[in-house]
């Protein structure tokens, strides 16, 4: 009997190690695979396909390792629903397009499940590898701010993001090796969140990484992530020392007043940029379009139109055959449009429970809340779950921090180091 128990433990240990190695492999290879498009779009697609295979294999390993999870039940339902829609719904694009839709909508939920299955001894190590990968992505983005070469141009041309998405006010965003500037902005926010809420790195190292991440966000020209990174910093300061926030706020106000004394219109330029930016104002148009679709097809509010019917890059595939499609620039409208309101409500409950989880400021729990903050706030202006693979990195860490069980309650505080 003892030998049987020992063999079972050894087998579980081996599976845990293999899952960890698979996750690390994906984290390190995903930017490389995407960057291959700078040499050849064919090699890039092959590399991305290989990392997808690694990810799906890891998910299947975790599926066999543990099945009692509300996230897993939700994923299984969404996969079955996606398959039924792809096969039976008319009009609907082919299975390849359906896969792209599943990939954009479900993989970050799968990453959360994978992270929750990882053994405690491996959870804090995932942070290190995510930090390494995202720092490299940010450093490459900083490089593009100063010089864009032939490799960068070819990588830009091979991306699914259009020229419109990669330019703003005539300037080209630093696009990162992943995809558009939004991916780079989110990578920078992820680095900042890790540095702020995981205090193991020494002060000098933390400052260097913060500088690289902040500059990368600036180079990406993504104001959404500039605002989010500032809010993360304020949140950290509020959590530790409220008077410090007061002093900084007073200092900022004095600087603005000083600029005004020298006729430097700082706030006016920012306000004018927001009011004159059609991209910002056009977000409301996509919300109106969402409501029009729902009024025309009330059943879609519960059932949705299928994976890929809301989001980026797949519009031509849906529109050309007369299928429903919108680009909502909103993570919650995306899930409602694709899978129905019930799925969205469950996701909101899970997100809310994580945000409201009692936090001590130690370990990974407070970090997971900040990462969900990045996804949800950015998800009010862009379809943030499509920022592959950054949201998958976020999913791994969230799963490592707060694993879910089948009762929709968290199973308690986990690894604090």
C-alpha positions in Angstrom: 0.0 0.0 0.0 2.8 2.4 0.9 4.6 1.6 -2.3 1.4 2.4 -4.3 1.0 5.7 -2.5 4.7 6.5 -3.1 4.4 5.7 -6.8 1.3 7.8 -7.1 3.1 10.8 -5.5 6.1 10.3 -7.8 3.8 10.3 -10.8 2.0 13.5 -9.6 5.4 15.2 -9.0 6.5 14.3 -12.5 3.2 15.6 -14.0 3.6 18.8 -12.0 7.1 19.3 -13.2 6.1 18.7 -16.8 3.3 21.2 -16.6 5.7 23.8 -15.2 8.3 23.1 -17.9 5.6 23.4 -20.6 4.3 26.7 -19.2 7.9 28.1 -19.0 8.5 26.9 -22.6 5.4 28.7 -23.8 6.3 31.9 -21.9 9.8 32.1 -23.5 9.0 30.9 -27.0 5.8 32.9 -27.6 7.6 36.2 -28.4 10.3 34.4 -30.4 7.6 32.6 -32.5 5.9 35.9 -33.1 9.2 37.6 -34.0 9.9 35.1 -36.7 7.5 37.0 -38.8 10.1 39.7 -39.2 12.1 37.1 -41.2 9.3 35.3 -42.9 5.5 35.4 -42.4 5.5 31.6 -43.1 8.0 30.9 -40.4 6.1 33.2 -38.0 2.8 31.3 -38.6 4.6 28.0 -38.1 6.2 29.2 -34.9 2.9 30.6 -33.5 1.2 27.3 -34.4 3.9 25.4 -32.5 3.4 27.6 -29.4 -0.3 27.1 -29.7 0.3 23.3 -29.7 2.4 23.6 -26.6 -0.3 25.6 -24.8 -3.1 23.3 -25.8 -1.0 20.2 -24.7 -0.4 21.9 -21.4 -4.1 22.5 -21.0 -4.9 18.8 -21.7 -2.2 17.8 -19.1 -3.9 20.0 -16.5 -7.3 18.7 -17.5 -6.2 15.2 -16.6 -4.5 16.4 -13.5 -7.5 18.2 -11.9 -11.1 18.7 -13.0 -12.9 20.2 -10.0 -12.9 23.9 -11.1 -15.6 26.4 -12.1 -13.2 27.8 -14.6 -12.8 24.4 -16.2 -16.6 23.8 -16.3 -17.0 27.2 -18.0 -14.3 26.4 -20.5 -15.8 23.0 -21.4 -19.2 24.6 -22.0 -17.7 27.4 -24.2 -15.7 24.8 -26.2 -18.8 22.6 -26.8 -20.9 25.7 -27.7 -18.2 26.9 -30.1 -18.0 23.6 -31.8 -21.8 23.4 -32.2 -22.0 26.9 -33.6 -19.1 26.3 -36.0 -20.7 23.2 -37.4 -24.4 24.0 -37.3 -24.8 27.8 -37.4 -25.6 29.4 -40.7 -24.1 31.7 -41.9 -20.8 31.1 -40.1 -17.2 31.0 -41.4 -15.1 27.8 -41.7 -13.6 25.9 -38.8 -10.2 27.7 -39.2 -11.9 31.0 -38.5 -13.8 29.4 -35.6 -10.5 28.3 -34.1 -9.2 31.8 -34.4 -12.3 33.0 -32.5 -11.8 30.3 -29.8 -8.1 31.2 -29.5 -8.9 34.9 -29.0 -11.7 34.3 -26.5 -10.9 31.2 -24.5 -7.1 30.9 -24.2 -6.8 33.4 -21.4 -9.4 31.4 -19.4 -7.5 28.2 -20.1 -4.3 30.0 -18.8 -6.1 30.8 -15.6 -7.0 27.1 -15.2 -3.4 26.0 -16.0 -2.0 28.4 -13.4 -4.4 27.1 -10.7 -3.2 23.5 -11.4 0.5 24.4 -10.9 2.0 23.1 -7.7 2.8 25.8 -5.1 6.5 25.2 -5.4 6.4 26.4 -9.0 4.0 29.3 -8.8 6.4 32.0 -7.7 8.9 30.9 -10.3 6.4 31.6 -13.1 6.6 35.3 -12.2 10.4 35.3 -12.9 9.9 33.9 -16.4 7.0 36.2 -17.3 9.2 39.1 -16.1 12.1 38.0 -18.3 9.9 37.6 -21.4 8.0 40.8 -21.0 11.1 42.8 -20.3 12.7 41.6 -23.5 9.5 42.6 -25.4 9.6 46.0 -23.7 13.3 46.5 -24.5 12.6 45.8 -28.2 9.8 48.3 -28.1 12.2 50.9 -26.7 14.6 50.2 -29.5 11.9 50.9 -32.1 11.3 54.3 -30.6 14.8 55.3 -31.7 15.2 53.2 -34.9 12.9 51.2 -37.1 14.8 49.0 -39.5 13.9 46.6 -42.3 13.2 43.7 -39.9 10.7 46.0 -38.0 9.0 47.0 -41.2 8.5 43.4 -42.3 7.3 42.4 -38.9 4.8 45.3 -39.0 3.6 44.2 -42.4 3.1 40.6 -41.3 0.8 41.5 -38.4 -2.9 41.1 -38.4 -3.3 44.7 -37.0 -3.9 47.2 -39.8 -1.8 50.3 -40.6 -4.6 52.3 -39.0 -4.1 50.4 -35.7 -0.3 50.9 -35.8 -0.4 54.6 -36.5 -1.7 57.5 -34.4 -1.5 61.2 -35.5 0.8 60.2 -38.3 3.3 58.5 -35.9 4.1 54.8 -36.0 3.6 53.0 -32.7 6.4 50.8 -31.4 4.8 47.5 -32.2 6.7 44.9 -30.2 7.6 41.5 -31.5 4.1 40.3 -30.5 1.8 42.4 -32.6 0.4 46.0 -32.3 1.3 48.7 -29.9 -1.5 47.6 -27.6 0.4 44.3 -26.9 3.5 46.3 -26.1 1.5 48.7 -23.8 0.0 45.7 -21.9 3.4 44.0 -21.6 4.8 47.2 -20.0 1.8 47.3 -17.6 2.5 43.7 -16.7 6.1 44.4 -15.9 5.1 47.5 -13.8 2.5 45.4 -11.9 5.0 42.7 -11.1 7.7 45.1 -9.9 5.2 47.1 -7.8 3.5 44.1 -6.1 6.3 41.5 -5.9 9.0 43.1 -3.7 11.8 40.5 -4.1 13.9 42.3 -6.7 16.4 44.8 -5.3 15.7 48.5 -5.6 18.1 49.3 -8.4 16.9 46.4 -10.5 13.3 47.4 -9.9 14.0 51.0 -11.0 15.7 49.9 -14.2 12.8 47.5 -15.1 10.2 50.2 -14.2 12.1 52.6 -16.5 12.2 50.2 -19.4 8.5 49.3 -19.0 7.4 52.9 -18.7 9.4 54.0 -21.8 8.0 51.0 -23.7 4.4 52.1 -22.9 5.3 55.7 -24.0 6.8 54.4 -27.3 3.7 52.3 -27.9 1.6 55.6 -27.9 -1.1 53.8 -26.0 -2.6 56.3 -23.6 -4.9 53.7 -22.1 -1.9 51.8 -20.7 -0.1 55.0 -19.7 -3.2 55.8 -17.6 -3.4 52.3 -16.2 0.3 52.2 -15.2 -0.2 55.5 -13.4 -3.3 54.1 -11.6 -1.3 51.0 -10.6 1.4 53.3 -9.1 -1.2 55.4 -7.2 -2.9 52.2 -6.0 0.4 50.9 -4.6 1.1 54.2 -2.9 -2.4 54.4 -1.4 -2.0 50.9 -0.1 1.2 51.7 1.7 1.3 55.3 2.5 -1.6 57.7 1.9 0.3 60.9 2.9 2.8 60.1 0.2 0.1 60.3 -2.4 -1.0 63.6 -1.0 2.5 65.1 -1.3 2.9 63.8 -4.9 -0.6 65.2 -5.9 0.3 68.6 -4.4 3.6 68.6 -6.3 1.9 67.7 -9.6 -0.7 70.5 -9.1 2.1 73.0 -8.4 4.0 72.0 -11.5 0.8 72.5 -13.6 0.3 75.9 -12.0 3.9 76.8 -12.7 3.6 75.9 -16.3 0.5 78.0 -16.5 2.4 81.0 -15.2 4.8 80.7 -18.1 1.9 80.3 -20.6 2.5 76.6 -21.1 -0.9 75.1 -21.7 -0.4 71.6 -20.4 -4.0 70.5 -19.6 -5.4 72.2 -22.6 -3.3 70.2 -24.9 -4.4 66.9 -23.3 -8.1 67.9 -23.3 -7.9 68.9 -27.0 -6.1 65.6 -27.9 -9.0 63.6 -26.3 -11.8 65.7 -27.8 -10.2 65.7 -31.3 -9.3 62.0 -31.3 -11.9 60.2 -33.4 -10.7 56.8 -32.2 -11.6 57.7 -28.7 -15.0 59.1 -29.6 -15.9 56.3 -32.0 -15.9 53.8 -29.2 -19.5 54.8 -28.6 -20.5 53.9 -32.1 -19.5 50.3 -31.6 -21.7 50.2 -28.4 -24.6 51.5 -30.4 -24.0 48.8 -33.0 -24.0 46.2 -30.3 -27.4 47.3 -29.1 -28.8 47.3 -32.6 -27.7 43.7 -33.1 -29.3 42.7 -29.8 -32.6 44.4 -30.6 -32.7 42.6 -34.0 -31.9 39.2 -32.4 -33.1 39.1 -28.7 -32.1 35.4 -28.4 -28.5 36.4 -29.0 -28.5 38.2 -25.7 -28.5 34.7 -24.1 -26.9 32.6 -26.8 -24.5 35.0 -28.6 -23.3 34.8 -32.2 -20.3 32.4 -31.7 -16.6 32.8 -31.1 -14.8 35.4 -33.3 -18.0 37.4 -34.0 -16.8 40.2 -31.8 -13.2 41.5 -31.8 -10.4 42.3 -34.2 -9.0 41.0 -37.5 -11.8 38.5 -38.3 -14.4 41.0 -39.6 -13.9 40.2 -43.3 -14.5 36.5 -42.7 -17.8 37.2 -41.1 -19.1 40.2 -43.1 -18.4 38.6 -46.5 -20.8 35.8 -45.8 -23.4 37.9 -44.1 -22.7 36.7 -40.6 -23.1 39.0 -37.5 -19.8 40.8 -36.5 -18.8 43.8 -34.5 -15.7 45.2 -33.0 -16.9 46.3 -29.6 -13.6 47.5 -28.1 -15.0 46.1 -24.8 -14.2 42.8 -23.2 -17.6 42.4 -21.6 -19.5 43.2 -24.8 -17.2 40.9 -26.6 -18.2 37.9 -24.4 -21.9 38.8 -24.4 -21.9 39.1 -28.2 -20.0 35.8 -28.7 -21.3 33.6 -25.9 -24.3 35.3 -24.4 -25.0 37.3 -21.2 -24.9 34.3 -18.8 -21.3 33.5 -19.6 -20.4 37.2 -19.2 -22.2 37.4 -15.8 -20.2 34.3 -14.6 -17.0 36.0 -15.7 -17.9 39.2 -14.0 -18.6 37.3 -10.7 -15.3 35.5 -10.9 -13.5 38.8 -11.6 -15.3 40.6 -8.8 -14.5 37.9 -6.3 -10.8 38.2 -7.1 -10.9 42.0 -6.8 -12.7 41.8 -3.5 -10.5 39.1 -2.1 -9.0 40.0 1.2 -5.4 41.2 0.5 -2.5 41.6 2.8 -0.1 43.1 0.3 2.1 40.0 0.3 2.5 37.3 -2.2 0.6 36.9 -5.4 -3.0 37.6 -4.4 -2.7 41.4 -4.6 -0.7 41.0 -7.8 -3.5 39.0 -9.4 -6.0 41.8 -8.5 -3.8 44.4 -10.2 -3.5 42.2 -13.3 -7.3 41.7 -13.5 -7.5 45.5 -13.2 -5.3 45.8 -16.3 -7.4 43.4 -18.3 -10.8 44.9 -17.2 -9.9 48.6 -17.4 -8.1 48.2 -20.8 -11.1 46.0 -21.8 -13.3 49.1 -21.6 -11.6 50.6 -24.6 -9.9 47.7 -26.5 -10.7 43.9 -26.8 -7.8 43.3 -24.3 -8.2 39.5 -24.2 -6.9 39.4 -27.8 -3.5 40.8 -26.8 -1.8 37.5 -27.3 0.2 36.2 -25.4 0.3 38.9 -22.7 -3.2 38.0 -21.4 -2.1 34.4 -21.2 0.8 35.4 -19.0 -1.7 37.3 -16.9 -3.9 34.2 -16.8 -1.1 32.0 -15.6 -0.3 34.4 -12.7 -4.0 34.9 -11.7 -4.4 31.1 -11.6 -1.3 30.7 -9.6 -2.5 33.3 -7.1 -6.1 32.5 -6.5 -7.3 29.0 -7.7 -11.0 28.6 -8.2 -13.1 25.7 -7.0 -16.4 24.4 -8.1 -18.5 26.4 -5.6 -17.6 29.8 -7.1 -15.6 30.5 -4.0 -11.9 30.8 -3.7 -10.2 27.9 -2.0 -8.2 30.2 0.3 -4.9 32.0 0.4 -2.1 30.2 -1.4 1.6 30.6 -1.9 2.8 33.9 -0.4 6.2 33.8 -1.8 
